[in-house]
């Protein structure tokens, strides 16, 4: 059963709608005790990474989240929260994956935010099982996770290559919104729910 971290910085409705379509049971995690109820944890997030991190700290869940051994998936800002540092608000994040979240460079001749469908190239990771390489996912973000081949499990390009998905141990992050990415996104959520502890 999937537990969704409820810290006031996530677009919970679109995510829960997708889980309901997939018939994947879920509940809300409001405190440390709630973490024990679920086999898989999702950290959603939209908006400002610095603000999201502050809200997450206020829940008292940062330490317990970092100590988890069960599969954890950060989505969009939720992915940025598992990095070391974000330029958005010049804020320290949870530092689970030792990479940084950086602002796209307008000098690359790109529009910010990066919004819409983009192809990803993924590595043979269980999170992407059954997802065609080059599949399109839906992105909305002004900040990106710097590419690092050690942790990168999927990459996209927007003026430059960046990590569309990362993994370190049982922690996964996706910059795109699987809940808004059609069949490919639904397959990814299903794959996440099937990851073993």
Order of alpha helices (4+ residues) and beta strands (2+ residues): beta-alpha-beta-alpha-beta-alpha-alpha-beta-alpha-beta-beta-beta-beta-beta-beta-beta-beta-beta-beta-alpha
